[in-house]
């Protein structure tokens, strides 16, 4: 008999659920009354109460709740159900009395807490859910009970001040939880619909730092928060305050913020941080890193696709000279030497002096193999810049052979393929590039794809390759800094071709030339043509990124820069530039 009865109950439950889901509450109520009378299960109780509420049968609903309370006096969530019925009837005071009674009945026994708090949340009263958790803390004397639950409730309420206070109260008791708190706060900040949470966090932090100026945990959290908001200047200010109060670390926090600012393109902030560390003296723990860091920032600021004024170049070279006199030329200053070679060769017009610097690095006996091969590639690039094509190719082949299965080998292979392109050996170059399109390095694969498509499209379009040869010649001239000659080559292509697959590339190259000549408005106009006329070509995202940086860095048109970054992120989300564009977009929006 048991099995048929169970089958009948299951069928009745399915029918009741069908009626309930389709809004036929009278039929559902009849079935749930029968099911609840038979089993007294909580699920049937909840469904029956819900149908009464939907039907407006509030007297029946109250009777149902009261009967269940009589049989289950420890189930405190029933007071919430009772209060909810009163709320439906606009009986606010009666509802509040029920809710308060549930809270009052809490003891040190935690068993009913979770159900009661959830009942309050489901009833749309997260404030009472918070009171439930706080009462449980009070009754048990455990200040850290229900931390995650309270954070969630406060977030639901939009009470960001209380939520933030929870985080910092936890750190007061358990400073070692800082990383966990930061992860949780970072997730919560990313999910917040507006800036209210960030404002609440900052307000609570400022208050706590003001009240407890020597609390290192609060100070470090202030730095962390400023970094999350990309407010690097404020982060540096706080880092310097921490290092001033706790001088035993030799400027550790300032150095960390400077490095993060540098990696995010906030070069002025990074430079200021590095300079501040240097004021601590040459004997301080991080002096060397700060000295090198400042010059790396100077290099990053000046080593772009822009023209460098002679006085800027002279001043920077003097800084490098002074640094080498102080720090020496050794394994620890290899990065500075490599940067200095770049400045000297490409911007200073002295390829031989630059090559000598790289040769000095290669002669260091304890140089790491990867660094040695990277420098060989840089020397190959410099030789190509100086017109020594075959010597450059030899170095590329050496590096490729020594690194057959890694990124450095792929990069060397790409450089040799590009050299073949310069020499008009298009078929060979393209065969190598097609292999590289499967490279594990996204950068190499993308560069290989771009050059391969350029060659393939134009080999098909022109059986004599004459236009492609003119373009390759102009590309080599551009690489070697022979700007007027390169411009003439690109113009020749425009003059003789009203429509050609290379015309978007021609505009891009001409924009690069104008940038190197400090004719920035003309460069901007050329890049705009690429975006307007060739939005579906492979150059479009390159043009947007270049135009955004140009307007931000040189034309002082922040609005257009923001517009370009935004368009790149929306229209070309898979672009290699997406991450950097997002960083720079966020930095501009917060200014």
Secondary structure, 3 states (H helix, E strand, C coil): CHHHHHHHHHHHHHHHHHHHHCCCHHHHHHHHHHHHHHHCCHHHHHHHHHHHHHHCCHHHHHHHHHHHHHHCCCCCHHHHHHHHHHHHCCCHHHHHHHHHHHHHCCCCCCCCHHHHHHHHHHCCCHHHHHHHHHHHHHHHCCCCCCHHHHHHHHHHHCCHHHHHHHHHHHHHHCHHHHHHHHHHHHHHHHHCCCCHHHHHHHHHHHHHHHHCCCCHHHHHHHHHHHHHCCCHHHHHHHHHHHHHHCHHHCCHHHHHHHHHHHHCCCHHHHHHHHHHHHCCCCCCCCHHHHHHHHHHHHHHHHCCCCCCCHHHHHHHHHHHHHHHHHHCCCHHHHHHHHHHHHHHHHHCCCHHHHHHHHHHHHCCCCCCHHHHHHHHHHHHHHHHHCCCHHHHHHHHHHHHHHCCCCHHHHHHHHHHHHHHHHCCCHHHHHHHHHHHCCCCCHHHHHHHHHHHHHHHHHHHHCCCCHHHHHHHHHHHHHHCCCHHHHHHHHHHHHHHCCCCCCHHHHHHHHHHHHHHCCCHHHHHHHHHHHHHHCCCCCCHHHHHHHHHHHHHHCCCCHHHHHHHHHHHHHHCCCCCCHHHHHHHHHHHHCC
